[in-house]
Amino acid sequence: MPAGSAERAGEPVATATARPGASIGLFGSELLTLFRRRRTWALLGALALIPVLIGVAIRVAGDAPAGRGPAFLGQVTENGLFVGMVAVIVATPLFLPLTIGVVAGDAIAGEASHGTLRYLLIAPAGRIRLLVVKYLVAAVFCAAAALTVVVVGTIVGWVLFPIGPVTLLSGTTVSVGEGLLRFLAIAAYVAVSLLGMSAIGVFLSTLTTVPVGAMAATAILAVAAQIMGALPQLEWLHPWLFTNYWLGFGDLLRDPPVWDSFVDNAVLQAGYVIVFGALAAGRFLTKDILS
């Protein structure tokens, strides 16, 4: 879904990059452009619809049979705060990767397809600077996407179901306030989980002038990585897959919280950011943006 070039009209990006503080100005301009797009809000709206549908379905149909459905599903009617948790579990394998793939895959390819890429570099913005800014904007969207699912899920649960102290996986009960902080930590965990995929998407975006191709390839790689992660024959490969820790946020619902998965996940994602960031830089530095 390429963004319209009209969204660039009137933006003094090239001029801003020639002054001190150009990187911050360029980042602010790109971030503003992203969140001005109807497509961005449509993606966030689609993610927000997931907890809404889950909450309404449980409210209307009642509890699922014991042992069936996503984790925490049976706790929703007792404590609506778990709507956000169920929504995260449902959204992480497919829906979040799809939305992230759209934004990351469009980062460079979208500009190239509309001929706006050369104008971003006229001042000059600097190719590496522009690439870093594009990636940071995609990273901000990762955080926005994860927060959308968790926050909307919490609000829906608050409206449709009773709210009370949160029973953790270790059996300990914590206050509503601490429970909400734990859910925010889970949103941060999910956002971090998507950073490696964003780097892959930006790299793929430098390879083509067709944004849809980069978007689709990014999403397909996420699905393929999860399939490989489910095959015991490839167990040796699992620790290297960028999806390996995606659903490891349950450790944050223990008392005390266990941060090992968070740290391991962050290190793995940082590795992907470094590797695919370097590949993207190598490709973008030699890319003919005038063709």
N, C-alpha and C positions, 0 to 999 in steps of 0.2 A: 504494500500500500504506500506508494511513494507520496511524499508530501508535496503540496503545491508550491511552485516557485513564487507564487504571489505572497507567501508568508515571509519571504525574504525582502520584499519591496520596502524601501524606505529605511532599512536597518543600516546604520553607519558602521558595519563591522570592520571594513577595511581601514577606515580612518581611525577607529578606536585602537586598533592594534599597533599603530605607529607611536602612541603616547606611552609614558610610564604607566605601569599598572595594566598593560595591555592584556596580559593573560587573564586577570580578574575580569576586565571588561568584556573580553571575548567569551569567557565562561558564563558571565551573567547574561550576555546576549543570546548565547546558544540555549541556556536554560529557559530563558523567557520564550524563545522561539518554540522549544519543545512543548511547554505547558500552555502555549497559545493555540496549539493545534487541536482541532476537534478530534482527530484520530487518537491523540494521547488520552483525552478524557473518555473517549469511547472504550479504549483498552482498560482504563481504570474502572470505568462503569461496568464492564463485563466481569472484571474480577470482583467488584462489590456485589454483583448479582449472585455469586456463588454462596456466600454466607446467608444472603437473603433467602435463596431457594432452600438451603438446608434448614434454616430456622422455621420457615413456613411449612415445609414438608413434615418436620417432626411435630410441629404444633398441631397440624391437621391430622396426621396419621398415627401419632404416638410413637412410643419406643419401638426400635427394631428388635427382632428376635435376638436373644442372648447369643453373643459370640459372632454376630454378623455385622458387616459394615465397618467403616473406618474406626480406628482407635478413638476413644473418648465419646463415641456416639451415644452410648447408653447413659452417660452422665449429663447430657444436655438438659433433659427435663428436670433434673434435680438442681442443676446450676447452669444458668444460661451463659455464663462466661465461657463455657466450653464450646459454644458455637464457633468462636473464632479459631479454636484449636482444630476442630473437625474441618473447618474450611481450609486451613493451612495444609492439612494432610491431603485433602482432595485436590487443592490447587497446585501444590508443589510439583508433582510428576509431569503435568502436561500444560495446564493453563498459564502458570507463571512463566515457564520456558517459552511458550508461544508469544506472550506479550513482550518479554525481554528480547526475543529474537527479532521482533518487528522493529524495535527501537535501535538495537545494536546493528542489525543488518542494514538499516537505512542511514547509518551515521555518515559514511563517506559516499556510498553508492547513490544515495538520494540526492546529494549535492551534485555529483557528477552527472547524473541522468538529466538534471534540469539546467546544467551549465553554470551553476552558482559556485562550484568549487573553485574555479579560477579567480572569481572575484573575492573570495575569502582570503586568497593568498596574494593579492595585488600589493598590499600596503608595505611590506609583506607581513603576513601573520606568522609565517614560519610553519613548515609542514609538520614538524614534531610537535610544536605548540598546539596546532590545530588538532592533531591526532589525540594528544593528551586531553585536550578540552572535550573533544567528542566522547572519549571514553569516560571521563568524569561525569558528563551529562547522563550517559547511559547508566553509570553507577548510581546516580541520584534517582533515576527512574526505578532501579532495582529496589531501593529503600522505599520509594513511594508505593510501589506495587505490593511489597510485603506488608507495609503499614495499612494499606487499603483493606486487605483481606482480614487482618487481625482487628483493626479498629471497627470496621463495619460489622464484623462478626460479634464483637463485644457489645456494640450498640443494639444489634438485632436480638442477641440473647437477653440483654437487659430489658428490652421491651416485651418480649414474648414469654419469658420464663422467669422463675424465681432466681434471685441472686443471693449468694451467701459465701461464706468462707470456702476456700478452694482446698480440696483434698489432693495432695500430691501423690506421685507414684510410690513414694516411700511410705505412704500412709499418714504422714503428718498433715495437719490442717493449718493453713495460713490465712491471714485476713484477706479481705477483698482487695485492699490496697496493694499488699505484697503479691497477690495473685496477678493483678494487672501489671505490676512491674515485671513479673516473670514472663507474661505474654508479650510485653514489649521487647524483652530480651530474646524471645523466640523470633519475633519479627526481625530483629537485628541479625540473628543467626541465619534466617532465610535470605535476607538481603546479601549477606556475606557469601552465602552458598552460590549466588547467581553471578558473582563478580567474574569468575573464570569463564563462564559461558558468555558473558558480555564481551570479554576480551577476544574470544573466538569469533563472535559475531562482528566485531569491529574489524578484525583481520580479514574475514571473508568479505566484508564490505569494501575493502581496498582492492579486491581482486576483480571486481565487476562494476559495470555502470547500470546494472539491472538490480534494483533494491530487492525485488521480490525473490530473486534467486538467492541472495545472501540471507534474507529472512528465513526462507524455507530450509536452506542448508543448515543454518544454526539450530532451528527447531528439530530437524531430523537427527542431527548429531546428539542432541540432548536425549531424544528417545532411544537412539542406538546405544548410547552409553548406559542408559538404565537397563536396557535389555541385556547387554553384556554383564552388567552388575548383578543380574538375576541368575546367571548361569554358573553353577558351581564348578564347571570345567575350566572357567576362566578366573578362578579365585586368585591366582597370582597377579592378575591384572587389576583387580578391584581397588586396591589402595591408590592406584594411579588415575582412576576415573574421576572426572570433575563432579560427577553425581554421587560419589561414594558416601558422602556424609549428609546428603540433602535431608534425610529424615532422622538425623541424629539429635534433634533438638529436645527429645524427651528427657535427656539428662538434666535439662534446666528445670525440670519439674520434680527434682529430688531434693531431699533435705539432709545435708546442705547441697546446693546445686553442684553438679559435676561439670567442670569446664573443659575436660579433656577433648571431647568431641568438637567443641567450639574452636579450640586452639588448633587441633589437627585439621579441621575444615579450613580455617583461615590460612594456615601454612600451605595447604594444597591449592587453594584458590590463588594465593599470591604467586605460586609457581606457575600456574596457567597464565596469570596476568603478565608475568615477566617474559615467559616464552612467546606467547602470542602477541604481546606488545612489541617485542623485538621483531617478530616476523612482520607485523603490520607496519612498523617503522621502516624496515628494509624495503618492503614493497612500495610504501607510500612515497619514500624518498626518490624512487626511480620511476614512479608513475607519471605517464604523460597526461597531464590534465588538460591539454589543449586539443587533444584528438577527439 
